[in-house]
Amino acid sequence: MRILIASDVTRVKEAGTAGVVLNHAAELRKRGHEVECLFLDDVLDERERKGRLAALRFSFRIAKHIRREHEKYDVVNLHGASGCVYGLRCKLGSSAGTPPFVFTIQGIVERYTHVMRREQRKGRAWHFGLTNRLWHRLYHQTMFSIAIRTADYGIASNREAWTYPELVHDRDPGRTFYVPNGVEENFFVERQYEDRIPTRLLFVGTWLDRKGVYYLVDALRILIQKGQRVQLTVAGSISSKDEVMKSFPPEIRGYVRVLPFATRQEMPALYAEHDIFVFPSLMEGMPLSLLEAMATGMPIVSTYNSGMADVVEDHFNGLAIPDADAQALVEAVEELCGSVVLRKLFGEEAARTMRRYTWERVTQQVEKVLSLAVRDAAKS
């Protein structure tokens, strides 16, 4: 097949969605397909990428590109809201000769609204006042809705999002497939489980309110006040060290290390240097950092929502805690700090679980969905 994969994010493999696109493309090429990837910075110049309308500009530009170059592609896989303009044009106009459209969603936009509205009431949402809530509803949710309703087939990276097109957008059964994200082979490394002091905690992700950072800060403060000998590394924050440090009370900043950026090549060693992975995110698709940490054999503590609930089994391959609960995070970390045996038990089971989530395995499912779209288009 000749495949176009496009997403309105920048071409940075260390980022979540871009990493998914590039890994799918690499595996599809191994399977003999021709794949072109287009990202925000491939399609829009620096000026166009700024401001609230960048996603819509990208969607218009991608639709124009596909209509102009339609003979180059057998199928297009457009992530998130990127396909809304192309899908709408195909539905309202003639779709003869244009490649079928498969959407991919990492999560449900309404979950973000639901979660952050609650956090706003607590004073723990950075940019979710009334104006931003209205904009999110009228702009982002509308674009996602159009993309989902007009696509030929769909892919969702977690089971919650898998049911969403049918239940909310009245899509026919059997048109959307659950295809989890994957993990690269180099993350399957040998791990030594040691009783080290201090116990080294690791959080990997952008430093955002929706990642549960307030609860991470609260939990670290409580752990230190209780006399737990721990240190926390915040990696891949994107935000500067100074910006991240401002979130922590001055008296505990000495227990925190910040690495704003780490390359893909550096990540396996970073996971290996730490003892417990902490991930209190309030919503996700299926986070690559969690899958990678599990593949390296790290014992993990994660909230039990979105894609985390698909892979984390409490007291089997990790510890699952409620959302927005710093005390639950403290208790889970203390449980793991107190037992190397438990860390080894959960970590080894996590690594075994991740053997089912390699990019090679999950991309076979992507290939299947794209093939179905191509088959149906050939019949019509």
N, C-alpha and C positions, 0 to 999 in steps of 0.2 A: 504494500500500500504506500501511497504518497500522502504524507500526513503533515498538517500544520498544527502546531500547538502554540497558543498565544495566551499571555496573561498580563494584566496591567500592573505589574510589579517590575522593579529594576532587575537587571541581569546580575544577580549576586548569588552565587551558589550557596553561600553560608546562610542566606535567608530561607525561610520555610517554603513558601510557594515556589520560588525560583528553583530551589533545590529539588522539589518534587518534579517540576517540568523537565529539568535537565537530566535527572535520573531516569525518568520515563523515556525521554528521547534516546538516551544512551542504550538502554535495554532494547528498545524497539529497533534501533539500528543493528544491534547484534542479531536480531531475529530477521534481518534482511529487508527492513522497511526504509524508505527515504523519509527523513524527518527534518522539518524546518521549525525553528523556535523563534518567536518574536516576543520581545518584552517592551515595557514602557519606554526605555531609553533607546530601543531600536526604531521606534515608530514616531515618537514625539521629541522635539528639541527641548533644550533645558527650560526655555521660557514657557513652552506649552505644558510641561510637566508640573508646573506650579499652580496652586489654586485648587478650588473645590471641584472644578469641572474636568480635571485631568482624566478621570476614568471614562467619562462620556466622550471626550475627544478621542481617547484611545479606541473606544468601541466603534465610533464612526470611521476612524482611519482603518481599522482592521476590516470592517465590512467593505469599505471601498477597495482595499487591497485584494480581498477574496473574490469580489465580483470581477475585478479587473484581471486577476490571475487565476481564475477558476479552473482552467485546464491543467494547472500545475498540481492540483490536489484531488485525492479521492475522498478525503474526509478532513474536517477541521475539528479540533478539540480546543474549545475556548473556555478558559477558567474564570470562575466567578461571574461578574456581571459583564465581562468582556464581549460576550456574544449577543447582548440584548439588541443592538442595532441590526446585526446580520440576521439574527433569527426573525426579527420583526419584518425586515424587508422580504425575507423568503416567504413568510406567511401572507403578507399583504400583496406582494407582487408575484411575478413568475419565478418559481424556483427551478425551472427546467435548466439542466446543465450545470447547476451550482452544487458544490459538494455538500453532503449531509453534515449536520452540526451536532456534536456531542458536547454537552456542558460538563464541567467538573466543579464541584463545590467542596470547600473544606469544612464548612459549618453553616449554621442557620443564622441569618442576620437578625432575626427577631430575638434570638437568645442574647445577642449582644445588647439589644435595647432593654430587654428584661433585666439582665444582670446589672448593667450600668445605671439604670434608673434606681435600683435599690442602693447601689453604692453612692449615688448622688445624694440620696437622703441622709446617708451617714457622713457626708462631706469627704468621700473617698473616691470621687470621680473627677478627673482633671478637666475634661472638656465635654460635659454632658448636661449643660443647662437646657432650658426650654428651646432656645433657637437651634442648638445642635441636635436635639432630639427630633424636632420637626424636620430639619434638613435630612437627617438619617432616614426618617420614615418616608419622606416624599421623594428623595433622590436615590439613596442606596437600595432601600427595599424595593422600590419600583423597578430599578434596573435589574436586580436579581430576579424578581418575579417574571419580568418579560423574558429574560434569558431562559429560565426554567420552563416556562409555558411554550416557548417557540422551538425548543431543541427537539431533535429527533430521538436522541437517547441521552442518558445522563450517568454520571459517576459521582458518588459521594464517599468521602474518606472516613466517615464514621456512621454508625448505625442510626443515630439520631437523625442525621441529615438524610440518610437513605430513605426514611419514611416520609420526610417532609414534602417532596414533590407530589406524592399521592394524596396525603392528608390535607395539605394546604392549597395546592395548586391543581388538584383534580387530574393529575397525570395518570395514564393507564398503568395498571400493574405490569411489571416486567420490562419497563422502559428505563428504570434507574437501577443501577447496580452499586452495591457496596464494595469498594475497592480500597482497602487501607493503604496508608503510606508505608514506605519501606525503610530499610536500613542498609548501608553499604557494608560490604564484606570485611573491610579493614577495621570495623568496630568490634569484631569478634576476637577479643584478645584474652590472653591468660591473665587472671587477676589473683593477686595475693591478698588474702584477708588477714589484716593485722590489727592488734589492739594498740592503736597509736594514740598518743596524747599530744596535742589536742585532736579530737575527732574533726575531720575536715569535711565540711558540708559544701555542696556545689549546687548553684542555681544557674541554668543556662537559658537565656531568653532576653528579648528586648525589655527595657525597664519601663513597663507600662502599668497603669492602674488595673487593667483587666487581667494582668498576669498574677494578681494577688500579692503585689509587692508590699502593700500595707501590712498584710498578715504575716509575711515573711519577716519584716522589720520587727513587728510586735513579738513574734515567736523568738527571734534571736535575743531580744532584750530580756524576755522572761527566762530563757535558758541561761543566760549569763548571770542574771540576778539570783538564780537558783544554784549557782556554782558549777554548772556544767562546763567542762573544758572543751569548747568548740571554737572553730573558726569557719567563716563563710566566705566562699569565692562567688562573686557575681560575674559571669562570663557572657560575652555576646550582648552586652547591654545596649550597644549603639550609643546611648547617652554617655557623656564624658564621666570620668571618675568623680569629678567634683559634683556633678549633677546627681549621681547616684548616692554619693556620701551624704548629701544634704537630707536624704530620706531617713538616715539613721541618727539617733540621739548622739551627741558628742561623746558621751561616756562609753559607747560601744563601738565607735568607728575603728578603734585599733584591732578589732576582731574581724574586720572586713577587708577583703582584697577585691579590686574591680579590674576586670579585663574587658574594655569596651568592644574589642574585636579579636576573634581567633579564627585562623584559617581552618579549612576542612582537614588539612594534614596535621594540624596541631591538636585537634579535638580528641582523638583516641588517647593520647598521652595525658591530656587534661582530665579526662574521666578517670584514668588509671591512678592519678595522683590523689584522688579524693575518695572518701569512705561512704558517704551517703548523698544521694541525689534528692533535692527537695524541690517540689514543683507545685505550689499552691494556686495554680491558675484558676480563674473563675470561669473561663470559657476558652475552648480551642477547637481546632479541627481534629487532626491527629498529630501532635507535636513531634517533629523529628528529633528534638533533643531528648525527649523521654525515651523514644525507641532506641536511640544511640546509647544512652546511659544503660538501659536494660541489656543491650547487646554486649556491652563491656562487662556485664556481671555486677553492676552497681546495685545495691539494695536501694529502693526508691520509696519516697513518700510523696504521694500525689493526691490531689483532689479527685473526687469520683464523679466526673461529668464529662460530657462531650466524648471525644475520642479516647480520653484516658480510661473511661469505663469499659471500653472495648478490649483493652489489653491488660489492665491492672486487676488482679484478683487478690483481694485483701487477705493477708496472712498466708498467701501461697507464693506469689512472685513479687510481692511488695506490700506496702501498707496504703490503704485508701482511706482518705479522711473527708469529712464534710467540707463544703465550700465555706469561705469567709469565716474560718474558725481557727484563730491563732493558738488557742489552748489545745485543740486537737492536734495541730502540727507539732507543738511542744511535746505532747505525750508520745507521739509516734517517733519523733527523733530520739527521745529519751529511751524508748524501748529498744531501738537499734543501737544506740550508744552503749547500752548495757550488756550487749551480747554479740560477740564476734561470730558465734555459732549461728545466730539468727540472721546476721548479715550475710553470711556465706550461704545459708539455706535459701534465702529469698533471692540473692544475687545470682546463684547458679540456675535457679528456676527461671528467673527473668531472661537470662541468656538463652536458655532452651526455648522459651516462648518466642523469642525474636527470630529463631531459625525459621519460623513460619512467615516472617515478615521481610524477607530479603527483597530487594528491588527486582531480582529475576523472577521471583514467584508472583509478586503483586502485578508486575507489568504484563504478565501473561493474561491477567484478567482485563487490563486496559485494552490489550490487543483484541480480546474477544468482543468487547463492546464496540470498538471501532469497526471491526469486521461485520458485526450485525448491522450497523448503520450503512456501511457500503453495500451489503447484500440487499437491504431493503430499497436503497436508492436505485440499484440495478433493476429491481423488479418493477419499479414505478414508471 
